[in-house]
Amino acid sequence: MQTIRDKAALAALIDSWKSAGDRIALVPTMGALHAGHMALVAEARRRAPRVAVSIFVNPMQFGAGEDLERYPRREQADSRMLADAGVDLLWLPPVEAMYPAGFSTTVSIAGVSDGLDGAARPGHFDGVATVVTKLFNQVRADVALFGEKDFQQLAVIRRMVADLDMGIEIVGVPTQRDDDGLALSSRNLYLAPEDRAAAVALPRALGVAAGAIGKGGDPAAALAQARAALAAAGFAVDYVTLVDAETLSEAIEPGRPMRLLAAAKIGSTRLIDNIPVITR
């Protein structure tokens, strides 16, 4: 595995791959890798002979008072995991390479970014869209892979790629979970033991609500029950909502695929999760 931190060196390597006609798959990450990330890498290897992974803790997607400074950084451990998984390239750009002096451009996607985490974290998805655009331009990948756990982020990126004719295939990979059902996340490292034990209430509440809605139950009642279950488990609930799986609108037409999304804080850690609603 080649580890590159310089844009000129990156461009030279990508040029050599392109000249050889190699298809490139990109997995953008912020590091602190876990089995969820490695599932993205495994899928990338199935889709292209060249796999690139980026690690960049993007300051543009953190708001005031969020966890930029304490976000876990484990470069050596991450590098070993990627090398063992057969990754060809680890792109590790420094902040000054991504946002040099005078940088003043922001990519903003309306609609799918407006509510949910877009409302709770103003500017977050502008930061995501901007850095992902830069990574796409730098790596020039044919396909990029993102986890469905960050479902709104995935919707934002798909909308951006379609609207801007980026010509890159976007693949969503199903959420990877611990044995008790909690979605894998780098932020799970923040959880105190008692909060980790209680956090399983999040996927369980979503599962109960999705099952009830899928069987024809009243969505409002199912969502209220999920919020109550989370509050009883010690969560401060941000949102639990049912949306159109493509547009993320709460106005869902009959027959359209649906997704149940939630965000809630336990202790000092904000967790997100989502599951599809399967109608019967």
Residue frames as qw, qx, qy, qz and C-alpha x, y, z in Angstrom:
[[0.000, 0.887, 0.463, 0.000, 0.00, 0.00, 0.00],
 [0.391, 0.319, -0.017, 0.863, 1.28, 3.45, -0.92],
 [0.244, -0.783, -0.445, 0.361, 0.69, 6.23, 1.61],
 [0.361, 0.399, 0.222, 0.813, 0.66, 9.67, 0.04],
 [0.201, -0.706, -0.425, 0.529, 0.32, 13.10, 1.63],
 [0.107, -0.455, 0.265, 0.843, 1.31, 15.31, -1.31],
 [0.625, 0.587, 0.281, -0.432, -1.09, 16.28, -4.11],
 [0.376, 0.676, -0.531, -0.346, 1.57, 16.13, -6.82],
 [0.087, -0.268, 0.959, -0.007, 2.55, 12.61, -5.83],
 [0.523, 0.325, 0.688, -0.383, -1.11, 11.62, -5.72],
 [0.565, 0.673, -0.046, -0.475, -1.70, 13.03, -9.21],
 [0.214, 0.554, -0.766, -0.246, 1.27, 11.11, -10.60],
 [0.258, -0.038, 0.955, -0.144, 0.02, 7.81, -9.16],
 [0.555, 0.502, 0.499, -0.436, -3.53, 8.36, -10.40],
 [0.435, 0.684, -0.358, -0.463, -2.17, 9.28, -13.84],
 [0.048, 0.370, -0.917, -0.143, -0.30, 5.97, -13.96],
 [0.384, 0.219, 0.853, -0.277, -3.44, 4.01, -13.02],
 [0.532, 0.649, 0.206, -0.503, -5.54, 5.87, -15.57],
 [0.293, 0.627, -0.598, -0.404, -2.93, 5.30, -18.28],
 [0.058, -0.164, 0.984, 0.027, -3.08, 1.58, -17.55],
 [0.495, -0.213, -0.552, -0.636, -6.88, 1.66, -17.87],
 [0.267, -0.161, -0.860, 0.404, -7.42, 0.71, -14.23],
 [0.403, -0.676, -0.399, -0.469, -10.80, 1.29, -12.63],
 [0.210, 0.213, -0.569, 0.766, -10.49, 3.08, -9.26],
 [0.497, -0.659, -0.537, -0.176, -12.73, 2.76, -6.20],
 [0.116, 0.433, -0.375, 0.812, -12.59, 5.40, -3.45],
 [0.540, -0.594, -0.591, 0.083, -13.60, 5.04, 0.19],
 [0.060, 0.625, -0.206, 0.751, -13.59, 8.48, 1.86],
 [0.662, -0.517, -0.517, 0.162, -13.21, 8.33, 5.67],
 [0.143, -0.872, 0.232, -0.407, -12.25, 10.40, 8.68],
 [0.313, 0.400, -0.785, 0.355, -10.22, 7.56, 10.15],
 [0.440, -0.204, 0.675, -0.555, -10.70, 5.73, 13.46],
 [0.560, 0.154, -0.635, -0.509, -11.54, 2.78, 11.25],
 [0.549, -0.104, 0.718, -0.415, -13.75, -0.10, 12.31],
 [0.407, 0.144, 0.885, 0.173, -15.54, -3.04, 10.72],
 [0.415, 0.768, 0.392, -0.290, -18.04, -0.69, 9.08],
 [0.162, 0.813, -0.381, -0.410, -15.27, 1.00, 7.14],
 [0.239, -0.339, 0.871, 0.264, -13.71, -2.31, 6.27],
 [0.536, 0.450, 0.709, -0.084, -17.01, -3.47, 4.77],
 [0.376, 0.870, -0.005, -0.318, -16.75, -0.47, 2.44],
 [0.054, -0.654, 0.691, 0.303, -13.20, -1.49, 1.55],
 [0.462, 0.014, 0.883, 0.076, -14.28, -5.07, 0.87],
 [0.534, 0.683, 0.473, -0.161, -17.04, -3.87, -1.45],
 [0.188, 0.869, -0.292, -0.352, -14.58, -1.51, -3.15],
 [0.253, -0.427, 0.825, 0.270, -12.26, -4.41, -3.88],
 [0.528, 0.337, 0.779, 0.004, -15.15, -6.25, -5.54],
 [0.406, 0.839, 0.321, -0.171, -15.84, -3.28, -7.80],
 [0.365, 0.896, -0.251, 0.028, -12.39, -2.13, -8.94],
 [0.882, 0.120, -0.254, 0.378, -8.80, -3.42, -9.25],
 [0.349, 0.280, -0.322, 0.834, -7.47, -0.25, -7.59],
 [0.442, -0.752, -0.488, -0.032, -8.76, 0.79, -4.17],
 [0.247, 0.386, -0.267, 0.848, -7.99, 4.15, -2.60],
 [0.442, -0.708, -0.533, 0.138, -8.96, 5.16, 0.93],
 [0.160, 0.604, -0.151, 0.766, -8.75, 8.73, 2.16],
 [0.506, -0.570, -0.529, 0.373, -8.41, 9.74, 5.80],
 [0.164, 0.332, -0.028, 0.928, -9.11, 13.39, 6.50],
 [0.178, -0.608, -0.643, 0.430, -10.78, 14.84, 9.58],
 [0.211, 0.530, 0.396, 0.720, -12.58, 17.63, 7.79],
 [0.136, -0.267, -0.441, 0.846, -12.83, 20.83, 9.84],
 [0.240, -0.063, -0.294, -0.923, -15.47, 22.25, 7.49],
 [0.556, -0.324, -0.644, -0.413, -18.09, 19.74, 8.64],
 [0.458, -0.378, -0.646, 0.480, -17.70, 20.42, 12.36],
 [0.125, -0.834, -0.241, -0.479, -19.70, 23.25, 13.91],
 [0.040, -0.585, 0.454, -0.671, -18.86, 25.40, 16.90],
 [0.580, -0.370, 0.504, -0.522, -18.75, 23.31, 20.07],
 [0.967, 0.127, -0.119, -0.185, -18.59, 20.00, 18.19],
 [0.832, -0.451, 0.295, 0.132, -15.88, 17.37, 18.64],
 [0.636, 0.723, -0.249, 0.104, -13.26, 18.34, 16.04],
 [0.009, 0.735, -0.621, 0.273, -10.37, 18.46, 18.53],
 [0.515, -0.317, 0.746, -0.280, -11.24, 15.21, 20.30],
 [0.880, 0.324, -0.099, -0.333, -12.34, 13.26, 17.23],
 [0.817, -0.343, 0.432, 0.166, -10.36, 9.99, 17.40],
 [0.484, 0.762, -0.412, -0.128, -7.21, 9.89, 15.29],
 [0.791, -0.325, 0.516, 0.048, -5.42, 6.53, 14.96],
 [0.488, 0.711, -0.383, -0.330, -3.27, 6.83, 11.87],
 [0.015, 0.458, -0.887, -0.049, -0.90, 3.92, 12.53],
 [0.454, 0.122, 0.842, -0.265, -3.64, 1.45, 13.46],
 [0.622, 0.616, 0.194, -0.443, -5.78, 2.59, 10.52],
 [0.336, 0.678, -0.577, -0.307, -2.86, 2.19, 8.12],
 [0.172, -0.244, 0.954, -0.034, -2.22, -1.38, 9.28],
 [0.567, 0.349, 0.651, -0.365, -5.88, -2.30, 8.83],
 [0.573, 0.709, -0.049, -0.408, -5.95, -0.92, 5.31],
 [0.172, 0.590, -0.763, -0.202, -2.68, -2.56, 4.28],
 [0.327, -0.065, 0.930, -0.154, -3.91, -5.90, 5.61],
 [0.583, 0.507, 0.508, -0.380, -7.12, -5.47, 3.59],
 [0.598, 0.222, 0.572, 0.515, -5.21, -5.04, 0.33],
 [0.183, 0.938, 0.190, -0.223, -5.81, -1.32, -0.18],
 [0.719, 0.405, 0.122, 0.551, -3.57, 0.17, -2.89],
 [0.237, 0.462, -0.067, 0.852, -3.51, 3.80, -1.77],
 [0.347, -0.703, -0.504, 0.364, -3.96, 5.65, 1.50],
 [0.219, 0.614, 0.124, 0.749, -4.45, 9.35, 0.78],
 [0.498, -0.599, -0.434, 0.451, -3.61, 11.37, 3.91],
 [0.279, 0.655, 0.112, 0.693, -3.84, 15.04, 2.94],
 [0.288, -0.269, -0.451, 0.801, -2.90, 17.68, 5.50],
 [0.118, 0.787, 0.494, -0.352, -5.38, 20.48, 6.16],
 [0.019, -0.697, 0.220, 0.683, -3.27, 23.00, 4.24],
 [0.135, -0.073, 0.813, 0.562, -3.42, 20.78, 1.14],
 [0.073, 0.558, 0.820, 0.102, -7.20, 20.62, 1.26],
 [0.043, -0.938, -0.343, -0.018, -7.83, 24.21, 2.32],
 [0.588, 0.089, -0.030, 0.804, -4.85, 26.37, 1.31],
 [0.105, -0.473, -0.211, 0.849, -4.64, 30.06, 2.12],
 [0.244, 0.244, -0.287, -0.894, -7.35, 31.95, 0.27],
 [0.073, -0.238, -0.944, -0.216, -9.67, 28.96, -0.06],
 [0.266, 0.171, 0.262, -0.912, -13.18, 30.42, -0.39],
 [0.512, 0.017, -0.589, -0.625, -15.41, 27.92, -2.24],
 [0.407, -0.015, 0.782, -0.472, -18.28, 25.99, -0.67],
 [0.303, -0.104, -0.800, -0.508, -20.48, 23.35, -2.30],
 [0.361, 0.076, 0.564, -0.738, -24.07, 23.47, -1.06],
 [0.205, -0.194, -0.868, -0.408, -26.92, 21.09, -1.87],
 [0.440, -0.117, 0.219, -0.863, -30.45, 22.22, -1.08],
 [0.781, -0.063, -0.367, -0.501, -33.44, 20.00, -0.35],
 [0.873, -0.135, -0.465, 0.061, -32.05, 16.72, 0.99],
 [0.504, 0.119, -0.482, 0.707, -29.68, 18.60, 3.30],
 [0.186, -0.566, -0.028, -0.803, -32.25, 20.96, 4.82],
 [0.717, -0.535, 0.005, -0.446, -33.80, 18.99, 7.69],
 [0.955, -0.183, -0.195, 0.130, -32.72, 16.29, 10.15],
 [0.714, -0.340, -0.009, 0.612, -28.95, 16.60, 10.70],
 [0.338, 0.459, 0.225, 0.790, -28.90, 19.56, 8.34],
 [0.317, -0.800, -0.187, -0.473, -31.12, 21.43, 10.78],
 [0.773, -0.613, -0.087, 0.134, -29.35, 20.13, 13.88],
 [0.649, -0.367, 0.247, 0.619, -25.85, 20.85, 12.53],
 [0.389, 0.896, 0.099, -0.189, -25.96, 24.01, 10.38],
 [0.203, 0.830, -0.489, -0.178, -23.29, 24.01, 7.68],
 [0.652, -0.311, 0.690, 0.039, -22.39, 20.37, 8.23],
 [0.769, 0.364, 0.512, 0.117, -23.46, 19.12, 4.82],
 [0.366, 0.918, -0.153, -0.019, -21.86, 22.07, 3.04],
 [0.258, -0.711, 0.652, 0.041, -18.60, 20.89, 4.60],
 [0.726, 0.003, 0.687, 0.037, -19.27, 17.30, 3.57],
 [0.682, 0.674, 0.284, 0.016, -20.16, 18.24, -0.01],
 [0.176, 0.928, -0.326, -0.052, -17.13, 20.50, -0.36],
 [0.350, -0.574, 0.737, 0.070, -14.58, 17.98, 0.87],
 [0.739, 0.176, 0.650, 0.021, -16.12, 15.09, -1.05],
 [0.569, 0.818, 0.061, -0.055, -16.03, 17.16, -4.25],
 [0.017, 0.838, -0.544, -0.048, -12.33, 17.82, -3.66],
 [0.560, -0.294, 0.774, 0.014, -11.63, 14.14, -2.98],
 [0.761, 0.474, 0.442, -0.032, -13.47, 13.11, -6.14],
 [0.427, 0.890, -0.160, -0.026, -11.42, 15.60, -8.17],
 [0.194, -0.739, 0.646, 0.009, -8.14, 14.50, -6.58],
 [0.542, -0.179, 0.821, 0.003, -8.55, 10.73, -6.81],
 [0.454, 0.354, -0.466, -0.671, -10.61, 10.72, -10.04],
 [0.337, -0.023, 0.929, -0.154, -12.31, 7.51, -8.99],
 [0.303, -0.114, -0.719, -0.616, -14.87, 5.63, -11.06],
 [0.612, -0.520, -0.545, -0.238, -16.87, 4.53, -8.02],
 [0.005, -0.403, 0.543, -0.737, -17.10, 5.78, -4.43],
 [0.561, -0.346, -0.751, -0.045, -18.52, 3.89, -1.48],
 [0.197, -0.392, 0.343, -0.831, -20.36, 5.29, 1.54],
 [0.091, -0.170, -0.934, 0.301, -22.09, 3.65, 4.48],
 [0.295, -0.561, -0.570, -0.522, -25.87, 3.74, 4.79],
 [0.428, -0.509, -0.554, 0.501, -25.53, 4.56, 8.48],
 [0.063, -0.443, -0.027, 0.894, -25.00, 8.19, 7.44],
 [0.405, 0.504, 0.744, 0.173, -28.11, 7.99, 5.29],
 [0.179, 0.934, 0.204, -0.232, -28.69, 11.71, 4.85],
 [0.222, -0.677, 0.501, 0.492, -25.05, 12.20, 3.89],
 [0.423, 0.064, 0.822, 0.375, -25.45, 9.47, 1.26],
 [0.326, 0.756, 0.568, 0.008, -28.55, 11.21, -0.12],
 [0.015, -0.914, 0.094, 0.394, -26.72, 14.54, -0.26],
 [0.297, -0.460, 0.672, 0.499, -23.78, 13.03, -2.16],
 [0.423, 0.340, 0.798, 0.261, -26.05, 11.23, -4.62],
 [0.234, 0.891, 0.361, -0.143, -27.93, 14.47, -5.31],
 [0.142, -0.818, 0.320, 0.457, -24.67, 16.38, -5.77],
 [0.391, -0.200, 0.775, 0.455, -23.24, 13.81, -8.19],
 [0.380, 0.563, 0.715, 0.167, -26.44, 13.78, -10.24],
 [0.117, 0.938, 0.231, -0.229, -26.87, 17.55, -10.31],
 [0.096, -0.840, 0.386, 0.370, -23.26, 18.33, -11.20],
 [0.854, 0.488, -0.159, -0.091, -22.80, 15.52, -13.76],
 [0.333, -0.738, 0.587, 0.015, -19.80, 14.19, -11.88],
 [0.754, 0.400, -0.483, -0.196, -19.86, 10.85, -13.65],
 [0.089, 0.342, -0.874, 0.334, -18.92, 8.78, -10.61],
 [0.648, -0.313, -0.638, -0.274, -20.91, 5.78, -9.40],
 [0.270, -0.447, 0.518, -0.677, -22.07, 6.12, -5.78],
 [0.639, -0.142, -0.751, -0.085, -22.60, 2.88, -3.86],
 [0.494, -0.550, 0.312, -0.597, -24.32, 2.72, -0.49],
 [0.476, 0.123, -0.858, 0.152, -23.18, -0.16, 1.72],
 [0.635, -0.592, -0.415, -0.271, -25.54, -1.47, 4.44],
 [0.315, -0.758, 0.371, -0.435, -24.90, -0.43, 8.03],
 [0.624, 0.119, -0.730, 0.251, -22.59, -2.73, 9.95],
 [0.576, -0.646, 0.030, -0.500, -23.63, -3.48, 13.54],
 [0.099, -0.403, 0.828, -0.376, -22.30, -4.91, 16.78],
 [0.203, -0.135, -0.969, -0.028, -23.76, -8.20, 18.01],
 [0.040, 0.479, 0.688, -0.543, -26.40, -6.32, 20.04],
 [0.313, 0.738, 0.568, 0.185, -27.51, -4.26, 17.02],
 [0.130, -0.869, -0.011, 0.477, -25.81, -0.92, 17.72],
 [0.655, 0.737, 0.015, 0.164, -24.58, 0.65, 14.48],
 [0.743, -0.181, 0.014, 0.644, -20.79, 0.77, 14.29],
 [0.154, 0.948, 0.071, 0.270, -19.46, 4.32, 14.52],
 [0.526, 0.332, -0.387, 0.681, -16.16, 5.96, 15.36],
 [0.256, -0.544, 0.202, -0.773, -18.05, 8.01, 17.94],
 [0.860, -0.369, -0.313, -0.163, -18.96, 4.84, 19.86],
 [0.645, 0.139, -0.458, 0.596, -15.47, 5.17, 21.33],
 [0.084, -0.450, 0.229, -0.859, -16.79, 8.12, 23.35],
 [0.703, -0.448, -0.301, -0.464, -19.44, 6.06, 25.14],
 [0.279, -0.452, 0.707, -0.468, -18.99, 5.34, 28.83],
 [0.078, 0.011, -0.996, -0.035, -19.68, 1.67, 29.66],
 [0.242, 0.423, 0.726, -0.485, -23.12, 2.41, 31.11],
 [0.410, 0.584, -0.054, -0.698, -24.04, 4.54, 28.10],
 [0.242, 0.309, -0.822, -0.412, -22.82, 1.85, 25.71],
 [0.076, 0.184, 0.966, -0.163, -25.08, -0.66, 27.45],
 [0.303, 0.575, 0.495, -0.578, -28.07, 1.68, 27.19],
 [0.174, 0.479, -0.397, -0.764, -27.35, 2.68, 23.56],
 [0.073, 0.092, 0.950, 0.291, -28.82, -0.56, 22.24],
 [0.264, 0.581, 0.610, -0.469, -32.21, 1.04, 22.86],
 [0.223, 0.568, -0.243, -0.754, -31.70, 3.08, 19.68],
 [0.248, 0.167, -0.812, -0.502, -31.72, 0.24, 17.10],
 [0.010, 0.290, 0.940, -0.180, -34.32, -1.63, 19.12],
 [0.241, 0.576, 0.388, -0.678, -36.73, 1.33, 19.17],
 [0.306, 0.459, -0.440, -0.708, -36.28, 1.83, 15.44],
 [0.125, 0.040, -0.962, -0.238, -36.87, -1.86, 14.79],
 [0.128, 0.439, 0.806, -0.375, -40.12, -1.89, 16.76],
 [0.281, 0.616, 0.119, -0.726, -41.36, 1.27, 15.03],
 [0.245, 0.378, -0.657, -0.605, -40.42, 0.07, 11.56],
 [0.018, -0.125, -0.991, -0.053, -42.14, -3.26, 12.18],
 [0.205, 0.544, 0.634, -0.510, -45.33, -1.57, 13.32],
 [0.302, 0.610, -0.143, -0.719, -45.40, 0.83, 10.37],
 [0.136, 0.271, -0.841, -0.449, -44.60, -1.96, 7.93],
 [0.031, 0.287, 0.955, -0.064, -47.63, -3.90, 9.16],
 [0.091, -0.597, -0.541, -0.585, -49.88, -0.92, 8.50],
 [0.398, -0.617, -0.507, 0.452, -49.78, 0.67, 11.94],
 [0.050, 0.982, 0.168, 0.069, -50.19, 4.39, 12.52],
 [0.645, 0.392, -0.216, 0.620, -46.80, 6.03, 11.82],
 [0.137, -0.714, 0.194, -0.659, -47.35, 8.88, 14.28],
 [0.812, -0.516, 0.103, -0.254, -48.08, 6.44, 17.10],
 [0.944, 0.049, -0.086, 0.314, -45.08, 4.27, 16.21],
 [0.422, 0.557, -0.215, 0.683, -42.75, 7.27, 16.15],
 [0.407, -0.699, 0.177, -0.561, -44.09, 8.53, 19.48],
 [0.942, -0.334, 0.022, -0.035, -43.52, 5.10, 21.02],
 [0.803, 0.270, -0.155, 0.509, -39.94, 5.07, 19.72],
 [0.101, 0.672, -0.227, 0.698, -39.24, 8.52, 21.18],
 [0.673, -0.605, 0.131, -0.405, -40.68, 7.44, 24.52],
 [0.976, -0.113, -0.066, 0.173, -38.56, 4.28, 24.56],
 [0.596, 0.438, -0.206, 0.641, -35.41, 6.29, 23.86],
 [0.206, -0.699, 0.205, -0.653, -36.21, 8.82, 26.57],
 [0.860, -0.460, 0.049, -0.216, -36.82, 6.00, 29.04],
 [0.922, 0.063, -0.093, 0.372, -33.38, 4.57, 28.18],
 [0.493, -0.640, 0.007, 0.589, -31.71, 7.90, 28.99],
 [0.445, 0.269, 0.417, 0.746, -31.48, 9.43, 25.51],
 [0.147, 0.630, 0.145, -0.749, -32.13, 13.07, 24.74],
 [0.578, 0.430, 0.647, 0.249, -33.98, 12.69, 21.45],
 [0.043, -0.350, 0.283, 0.892, -33.18, 15.01, 18.57],
 [0.622, 0.257, -0.198, -0.712, -35.46, 13.40, 16.00],
 [0.373, 0.060, 0.923, 0.075, -37.16, 10.14, 15.10],
 [0.473, 0.519, 0.013, -0.711, -38.90, 10.48, 11.77],
 [0.667, 0.266, 0.678, 0.156, -40.23, 8.59, 8.77],
 [0.159, 0.689, -0.252, -0.661, -39.16, 9.90, 5.35],
 [0.824, 0.552, -0.032, -0.120, -39.12, 9.13, 1.66],
 [0.842, -0.293, 0.263, 0.369, -35.95, 7.08, 1.16],
 [0.612, 0.382, 0.258, 0.642, -34.81, 9.14, -1.84],
 [0.085, 0.742, 0.129, 0.652, -35.94, 12.72, -1.19],
 [0.340, -0.112, -0.640, 0.680, -35.94, 12.53, 2.65],
 [0.333, -0.302, -0.088, -0.889, -39.27, 14.35, 2.59],
 [0.249, 0.066, 0.813, -0.522, -41.79, 13.53, 5.31],
 [0.677, 0.378, 0.087, -0.626, -44.48, 13.69, 2.60],
 [0.240, -0.224, 0.917, 0.227, -44.42, 10.09, 1.33],
 [0.637, 0.207, -0.303, -0.678, -46.46, 8.97, -1.65],
 [0.885, -0.077, 0.381, -0.255, -48.06, 5.52, -1.52],
 [0.939, 0.316, 0.062, 0.121, -45.76, 2.82, -2.81],
 [0.318, 0.809, -0.392, 0.302, -42.59, 4.84, -2.33],
 [0.738, -0.048, -0.536, 0.408, -39.70, 3.31, -0.31],
 [0.387, -0.865, -0.012, -0.318, -39.53, 4.62, 3.24],
 [0.590, 0.214, -0.543, 0.558, -36.73, 5.06, 5.76],
 [0.556, -0.798, -0.229, -0.046, -36.89, 5.55, 9.50],
 [0.496, 0.463, -0.317, 0.663, -34.17, 7.92, 10.75],
 [0.576, -0.785, -0.228, 0.016, -33.18, 8.91, 14.26],
 [0.422, 0.459, -0.402, 0.671, -30.63, 11.00, 16.14],
 [0.632, -0.734, -0.160, -0.191, -30.32, 11.10, 19.91],
 [0.216, 0.635, -0.572, 0.472, -27.72, 11.88, 22.54],
 [0.849, -0.465, -0.249, 0.004, -26.77, 9.62, 25.41],
 [0.645, -0.454, -0.015, 0.614, -24.29, 11.04, 27.88],
 [0.024, -0.733, 0.185, 0.654, -22.23, 13.45, 25.80],
 [0.218, -0.158, 0.797, 0.541, -22.37, 11.37, 22.60],
 [0.603, 0.424, 0.068, -0.673, -24.79, 11.98, 19.75],
 [0.371, -0.039, 0.896, 0.240, -25.69, 8.82, 17.83],
 [0.567, 0.349, -0.175, -0.726, -27.55, 8.43, 14.55],
 [0.333, 0.002, 0.938, 0.097, -29.18, 5.39, 13.01],
 [0.577, 0.312, -0.135, -0.742, -31.69, 4.44, 10.34],
 [0.372, 0.028, 0.924, 0.088, -33.45, 1.39, 8.92],
 [0.266, -0.067, -0.588, -0.761, -35.71, 0.74, 5.94],
 [0.561, 0.117, 0.520, -0.633, -39.40, 0.23, 6.47],
 [0.094, 0.038, -0.907, -0.409, -40.60, -2.91, 4.71],
 [0.609, 0.039, 0.138, -0.780, -44.33, -2.96, 4.04],
 [0.191, -0.002, 0.982, 0.001, -46.21, -6.23, 4.14]]
